[in-house]
Amino acid sequence: MKTRIALFIGACLLAGQAAATPLVGNAQAGQTKVAVCGACHGADGNSLAPTFPKLSGQNEKYLLKQMHDVKSGARVIAVMAGQLDALSEQDLADIAAYYASQTRTPGSAKEELVALGESIYRAGIRERGIAACSACHSPTGNGNAPAKFPSLGGQHADYIASSLRAWRSEERKNDGDTRIMRDVAAHLTDKELDAVASYASGLH
């Protein structure tokens, strides 16, 4: 009897450890699962349309979180409705790994917006309580992978700007209880928002 109990407890502990172990994405497997994604995001994740984000070179953990949020409804994107419903956790992990392994094409900043954009990106606006973008997204725009903060360098400026507007209007709110992005975007004017989006796009 004691042996059975010990084996049962051992099995439960192992099962718990297995459940707690995060899935490891397989980039090679992910490449076979992104055919539908390519219609909007490009075969390698470098979308040609500025309204669709480039997924190539994006932080793997960030990609995975966003797909989870889209699938659960925490982040609503009309064109993504139902796209992820049939995908397993392993599928999502593989897709994230594939796009993270790709190289993002460079972006560019509008010359007339560089000074304002750089000032906000690197120093924020202290008098209005706007934090520097570089604190989370890194000085080079590479983001912070462990913290699930996305890379912005090379991303379409139009997409960054539309995302900031969505944060500002609270159409998008999957930044959690911290409200980091909503609170920052809420204090940006249209001109400031467009300038920082343009500057971030040109980072590499």
Residue pairs with C-beta under 8 A, 6 or more apart in sequence:
23 89
23 90
23 93
24 93
24 97
25 60
25 64
25 93
25 94
25 95
25 96
25 97
25 98
25 100
26 93
26 94
26 97
27 94
27 97
27 98
27 100
27 101
28 98
29 94
29 98
30 94
30 95
30 96
30 97
30 98
30 99
31 98
33 87
33 91
33 94
33 95
33 98
34 41
34 43
34 45
34 95
34 98
34 99
36 83
37 45
37 55
37 83
37 95
40 47
40 49
40 52
40 79
41 47
41 52
41 53
41 54
41 55
41 99
42 48
42 54
42 56
44 56
44 102
44 103
45 54
45 55
45 56
45 57
45 58
45 98
45 99
45 102
45 104
46 54
46 56
46 102
46 104
46 105
47 53
47 54
47 55
47 156
50 156
50 157
50 158
50 159
51 156
51 158
51 159
51 162
52 156
52 159
53 155
53 156
53 159
54 104
54 105
54 154
54 155
54 156
54 159
55 63
55 99
55 102
56 99
56 102
56 103
56 104
56 105
57 99
57 100
57 102
57 103
57 104
57 151
57 154
58 99
58 100
58 104
58 143
58 150
58 151
59 100
59 143
59 144
59 145
59 148
59 149
59 150
59 151
60 96
60 97
60 99
60 100
60 145
61 96
61 145
61 146
61 148
62 143
62 145
62 148
62 149
62 150
62 151
63 95
63 96
63 99
63 100
64 92
64 93
64 96
65 148
66 75
66 174
67 84
67 87
67 92
67 95
67 96
68 74
68 92
69 75
69 174
70 76
70 77
70 80
70 83
70 84
71 84
71 85
71 87
71 92
74 174
75 172
75 174
76 171
84 92
87 95
104 151
104 153
104 154
104 155
105 154
106 154
106 202
106 204
107 153
107 154
107 155
107 156
107 157
107 201
107 202
107 203
107 204
108 201
108 202
109 117
109 157
109 198
109 199
109 201
109 202
110 157
110 198
113 194
113 195
113 198
113 199
114 198
114 199
114 202
116 191
116 192
116 195
116 196
116 199
117 195
117 196
117 197
117 198
117 199
117 200
118 199
120 130
120 132
120 133
120 188
120 192
120 195
120 196
120 199
121 132
121 133
121 134
121 196
121 199
121 200
122 132
122 133
122 134
122 139
123 132
124 130
124 131
124 132
124 133
124 135
125 187
125 192
128 187
129 183
129 187
130 184
130 187
130 188
131 184
133 152
133 184
133 196
133 200
136 143
136 144
136 147
136 149
136 180
137 143
137 144
137 149
137 150
137 151
137 152
137 200
138 144
138 151
140 153
140 203
140 204
141 151
141 152
141 153
141 154
141 200
141 203
141 204
142 151
142 153
143 149
143 150
143 151
143 152
152 160
152 200
152 201
152 203
153 200
153 201
153 202
153 203
153 204
154 201
154 203
154 204
155 200
155 201
156 201
157 194
157 197
157 198
157 200
157 201
158 197
160 196
160 197
160 200
160 201
161 193
161 194
161 197
161 198
163 172
164 181
164 185
164 188
164 193
164 196
164 197
165 171
165 185
165 193
166 172
167 173
167 175
167 181
167 182
167 184
167 185
167 186
168 182
168 185
168 186
168 188
168 193
170 182
172 181
172 182
173 182
175 181
175 182
185 193
188 196
